[in-house]
Amino acid sequence: MTQRMDWRSFEKSLKTEARFFSRTAANHLTPIFDGIGELQTRDGRPLVVDAGPGADFHTLYRAGVFQSDDKLEAALGRPDIHLGSPPAPLAAAGRMNARGISVFYGANNQKAAIAEVRPPVGSQVAVAQFEIIRKLRLLDLTALSDARVTGSIFDFGLAGRMEHAVFLRSLSGRITRPVMPDDEPFEYLATQAIADFLATEASVPIDGIIFPSVQAAGDVFNVVLFHKAARVEAMNVPEGTEISASTGRWTEDGWEEDYEVLEKVPPLHKEVDKSEQDSGSPDFAATAEIRRLDPREADWRDASLRIVSESIEVHRVKRVEFATNEFTVKRHRRETRDSITSSRAATTEMSTNATASLTQGATP
């Protein structure tokens, strides 16, 4: 029985927490990240920063794109479920997670959160603010461009630390590099492996990564919270509450968009049947439900995030603007080398034939 439980735990870990890991990659990454806690920027800021209660960084924004009112209404009714980190079976592969491993991607403002989901024109985007409710440790890749490596020229470890800093800077560039949809499965492998390593094997406890935004410009950044720190606290909804949401209503002037959620809460003091109260008999239905709950399937992670329900906004996408670099396409035409050679050969042949003709026609 113990072996079976161990296998189930092992299988669940691979499916939902971290994928299998290359020992070669681990040997390469271990010395790089072992000293990450000591690295600082030129102005003394650490690369591993605190987030959560009492820290400057304590909120995140996350967006979801919807193309039907039904799915949007469900999300507005229970945003903690539909706008939070997805359940493992629905977790798609991303820059910092393999498919099936649920993590939380967020941004430091609404615009960046909307840009990152790349919504099509005509779709609706729900954006919510999430409060970080416990202390987390995040690797700040946005500070790597200003990272400082100190040491004496006689320090034999200085060269290695400088190489590690260069690798970390390249990691930041790798994460922010645009990836075409057809290339995503393979282009994400390296960053997914690094996220797995930091989440499970790094000597310095790391709960997530701060990295520059790929889709938005300016002083914005994204955050990924690893699986262990990606759980959203369930909203306090009384048992038996009926939740309904609407996206608008009909008026004399036609359809008017108006987003609203209604919670029908049962009476606070529900009368109990006296016969049931005095019988003292157990509730067999409840007991059976408890027995069906396999503790290995339960989510034992501490909640790290709490949705701020008053912060939810819906944005309808009217147009998408692109910032581009323009390049003029120059067009040239030139004769290829084979054509030049053929032309010269033809000219030579014509000259030879002409000479022969003149020779044959000459008087002896």
C-alpha positions in Angstrom: 0.0 0.0 0.0 2.9 2.3 0.9 4.5 1.8 -2.5 1.2 2.5 -4.3 0.8 5.7 -2.4 4.4 6.7 -3.1 3.8 6.1 -6.8 0.6 8.1 -6.8 2.4 11.0 -5.1 5.3 10.8 -7.5 2.9 10.7 -10.5 0.9 13.7 -9.2 4.1 15.7 -8.6 5.2 15.1 -12.2 1.8 16.1 -13.5 1.0 19.1 -11.5 4.1 20.5 -9.7 7.3 20.1 -11.8 8.2 18.0 -14.8 11.1 15.5 -15.0 14.5 17.2 -14.8 17.8 16.7 -16.6 20.7 16.1 -14.2 23.0 17.7 -16.7 20.9 20.8 -16.6 20.8 20.7 -12.8 24.5 20.5 -12.6 24.7 23.5 -14.9 22.2 25.6 -13.0 23.2 24.8 -9.5 26.4 26.9 -9.3 24.6 29.8 -11.2 21.7 30.1 -8.7 23.6 29.1 -5.6 24.8 32.7 -5.0 21.7 34.5 -6.3 20.8 35.6 -2.9 24.0 37.7 -2.6 23.8 39.4 -6.0 22.9 43.1 -5.9 22.4 45.9 -8.3 24.8 48.9 -8.5 22.6 50.9 -6.1 22.4 48.0 -3.6 19.1 46.4 -4.5 18.9 42.6 -4.1 18.0 40.4 -7.0 15.8 38.2 -4.7 13.1 40.5 -3.3 10.2 40.1 -0.8 6.6 40.4 -1.9 3.4 40.3 0.2 2.3 41.9 3.5 4.5 44.8 4.5 6.5 44.8 1.2 6.3 47.5 -1.4 5.2 44.8 -3.9 1.9 43.3 -2.7 -0.6 43.2 -5.5 -0.9 41.7 -9.0 -3.3 42.0 -11.9 -4.5 39.1 -14.0 -6.7 39.1 -17.0 -8.8 36.6 -18.9 -10.2 36.9 -22.4 -13.7 35.8 -23.2 -15.5 35.6 -26.6 -18.9 34.5 -25.2 -21.1 36.1 -22.5 -21.9 32.7 -20.9 -18.2 32.1 -20.0 -17.7 35.7 -19.0 -20.7 35.6 -16.7 -19.4 32.4 -15.0 -16.1 34.2 -14.5 -17.7 37.3 -13.0 -19.7 35.1 -10.6 -16.7 33.2 -9.3 -13.6 35.2 -10.3 -11.4 33.4 -7.7 -11.9 30.2 -9.8 -12.0 31.5 -13.4 -9.5 34.4 -13.2 -7.1 32.7 -10.8 -4.5 30.1 -11.7 -6.2 27.3 -13.8 -6.7 23.8 -12.6 -4.0 21.4 -13.6 -6.0 19.7 -16.4 -6.6 23.1 -18.1 -3.1 24.5 -17.6 -1.6 25.2 -21.0 2.2 25.3 -21.5 3.7 28.8 -21.1 7.1 30.4 -20.9 7.7 29.3 -17.3 5.5 26.1 -17.0 4.9 22.9 -18.8 1.5 21.7 -19.7 -0.5 20.5 -16.7 1.5 22.5 -14.2 -0.7 25.3 -12.8 1.1 28.5 -12.1 -0.1 32.1 -11.7 0.9 34.7 -14.4 0.3 38.3 -13.4 1.4 41.8 -14.1 2.0 45.0 -12.1 -0.8 46.9 -13.9 -4.0 46.5 -15.8 -2.7 47.4 -19.3 0.2 44.9 -19.1 -2.2 42.2 -17.9 -4.6 42.9 -20.9 -1.7 43.0 -23.4 -0.3 39.7 -22.2 -3.5 37.7 -23.0 -3.4 39.1 -26.6 -7.2 39.5 -27.0 -8.8 39.7 -30.5 -10.9 42.7 -31.5 -14.5 42.3 -30.3 -13.6 40.1 -27.3 -14.1 41.0 -23.7 -11.4 41.0 -21.1 -12.0 40.7 -17.4 -9.2 42.1 -15.2 -8.9 41.6 -11.5 -6.5 42.7 -8.8 -5.0 40.0 -6.5 -3.5 40.7 -3.1 -0.5 38.7 -2.1 -1.5 37.5 1.4 1.7 35.8 2.6 5.4 36.5 2.3 6.9 35.3 -1.0 10.5 35.4 -2.4 10.8 36.5 -6.0 13.8 36.5 -8.4 13.8 40.0 -10.0 15.1 39.6 -13.6 14.3 43.2 -14.4 17.3 44.2 -12.2 19.8 42.0 -13.9 20.8 44.7 -16.4 22.1 46.6 -13.4 23.6 43.7 -11.5 27.0 44.1 -9.9 29.6 41.5 -9.4 32.3 42.5 -7.0 35.6 40.9 -6.0 39.3 41.1 -6.2 41.2 40.2 -9.4 43.0 37.7 -7.2 39.7 36.0 -6.3 39.6 32.8 -8.3 35.8 32.6 -8.1 35.3 36.1 -9.6 35.4 34.9 -13.2 32.8 32.3 -12.5 30.5 34.7 -10.8 30.8 37.1 -13.8 29.9 34.3 -16.1 26.9 33.4 -14.0 25.8 37.1 -14.2 26.1 37.0 -18.0 24.0 33.8 -18.1 21.3 35.5 -15.9 21.2 38.5 -18.2 20.8 36.2 -21.2 17.9 34.5 -19.3 16.1 37.8 -19.0 16.5 38.4 -22.7 15.4 34.9 -23.5 12.2 35.3 -21.5 11.3 38.7 -23.2 12.1 37.5 -26.7 9.0 37.1 -28.8 8.2 33.5 -29.7 6.1 32.5 -32.7 3.1 30.2 -31.9 4.5 27.4 -34.0 7.8 27.5 -32.1 6.4 27.7 -28.6 6.7 24.0 -27.6 10.4 23.9 -28.2 11.4 27.5 -27.5 9.8 27.3 -24.0 11.8 24.2 -23.0 14.8 26.0 -21.5 12.8 28.6 -19.5 10.4 25.9 -18.3 13.3 23.8 -17.0 14.8 26.8 -15.2 11.4 27.5 -13.6 11.2 23.9 -12.5 14.7 24.1 -11.0 14.1 27.3 -9.1 10.8 26.0 -7.8 12.1 22.6 -6.5 15.9 22.4 -6.3 17.4 25.9 -5.8 19.3 26.4 -2.6 17.7 29.8 -2.1 13.9 29.5 -1.7 12.3 31.1 -4.7 8.5 31.3 -5.1 8.4 33.1 -8.5 10.1 35.3 -11.0 9.6 39.0 -12.0 10.5 39.5 -15.7 10.0 42.3 -18.2 6.8 42.4 -20.1 6.9 41.0 -23.7 3.7 42.7 -24.9 3.6 46.0 -23.1 6.1 48.9 -23.2 7.1 51.2 -20.4 7.7 50.6 -16.7 5.7 47.4 -16.6 6.6 43.9 -15.7 5.2 40.4 -15.4 5.3 37.9 -12.5 5.0 34.1 -12.6 4.3 32.5 -9.2 5.3 28.8 -9.2 2.8 26.1 -8.5 3.7 26.1 -4.8 2.7 29.8 -4.5 -0.1 30.0 -7.1 -3.1 29.0 -5.0 -5.9 31.6 -4.8 -7.9 31.8 -1.6 -11.6 30.8 -2.2 -14.1 33.6 -1.9 -16.2 33.7 1.2 -19.5 32.6 -0.3 -22.2 31.2 2.1 -23.3 27.6 1.4 -26.4 27.5 -0.7 -25.8 30.9 -2.3 -27.2 31.3 -5.8 -24.9 33.5 -8.0 -26.0 35.1 -11.2 -24.3 37.6 -13.5 -25.3 39.7 -16.4 -23.5 41.7 -19.0 -26.2 44.2 -19.9 -29.9 44.9 -20.3 -32.4 46.0 -22.9 -33.6 49.6 -22.8 -35.8 51.8 -25.0 -32.6 52.7 -26.9 -31.5 49.1 -27.4 -29.0 46.9 -25.6 -27.0 48.7 -22.9 -23.8 47.1 -21.5 -24.0 46.9 -17.8 -22.0 44.3 -15.8 -23.5 43.1 -12.6 -23.3 40.1 -10.2 -26.2 39.2 -7.9 -25.7 36.8 -4.9 -28.9 35.3 -3.4 -27.8 34.3 0.1 -29.9 31.9 2.2 -31.3 33.0 5.6 -28.6 33.3 8.2 -30.7 31.3 10.8 -32.0 28.2 9.2 -34.6 26.3 11.2 -33.5 22.8 12.1 -35.9 19.9 12.1 -36.3 18.9 15.8 -36.6 15.2 15.0 -33.2 15.3 13.2 -31.7 17.4 16.1 -32.8 14.9 18.8 -32.2 11.7 16.9 -28.4 11.8 17.3 -28.1 9.6 14.2 -25.1 10.4 11.9 -25.5 12.0 8.5 -24.6 9.1 6.3 -24.6 11.1 3.1 -22.0 13.5 4.6 -19.9 10.6 5.9 -19.9 9.0 2.5 -18.8 12.3 0.9 -15.9 12.6 3.3 -14.8 9.0 2.6 -14.8 9.7 -1.2 -12.4 12.6 -0.7 -8.9 11.1 -1.3 -6.4 13.1 0.8 -3.8 12.6 -1.9 -6.1 14.6 -4.3 -6.6 17.5 -1.9 -4.8 20.7 -2.4 -2.7 21.2 0.7 -0.9 24.3 -0.5 -1.2 27.5 1.5 -3.1 30.2 -0.3 -0.9 33.0 -1.5 -3.4 35.2 -3.3 -6.7 36.8 -2.5 -8.9 38.3 -5.2 -10.1 41.9 -4.6 -13.7 41.4 -5.9 -14.4 45.2 -6.0 -11.5 45.7 -8.5 -12.9 43.6 -11.3 -13.4 45.4 -14.6 -14.4 44.3 -18.0 -12.8 45.8 -21.1 -14.2 45.3 -24.6 -11.5 45.4 -27.2 -12.3 47.9 -29.9 -9.0 47.9 -31.8 -5.4 46.7 -31.5 -2.5 49.0 -32.2 1.0 47.8 -33.1 4.3 49.5 -32.5 6.6 48.6 -35.4 9.9 49.4 -37.0 9.5 50.1 -40.7 12.0 49.0 -43.3 11.9 49.8 -47.0 12.3 46.8 -49.3 14.9 47.4 -51.9 14.7 45.5 -55.2 17.7 44.8 -57.5 18.3 42.9 -60.7 21.6 41.6 -61.8 22.9 39.1 -64.3 23.9 35.8 -62.6 27.4 34.4 -63.1 26.1 31.5 -65.1 24.3 33.9 -67.5 27.5 36.0 -67.9 29.5 32.8 -68.6 26.9 31.6 -71.1 26.9 35.0 -72.8 30.7 35.1 -73.1 30.7 31.5 -74.4 28.1 32.4 -77.0 30.1 35.5 -78.1 33.2 33.4 -78.4 31.4 30.8 -80.4 30.0 33.4 -82.8 33.5 34.9 -83.2 34.9 31.5 -84.0 32.3 30.7 -86.5 32.7 34.0 -88.2 36.5 33.5 -88.4 36.0 30.0 -89.9 33.6 31.3 -92.4 35.9 34.0 -93.5 38.8 31.5 -93.8 36.8 29.1 -95.9 35.7 31.8 -98.2 39.3 33.2 -98.8 41.0 32.9 -102.3 44.1 30.6 -102.3 
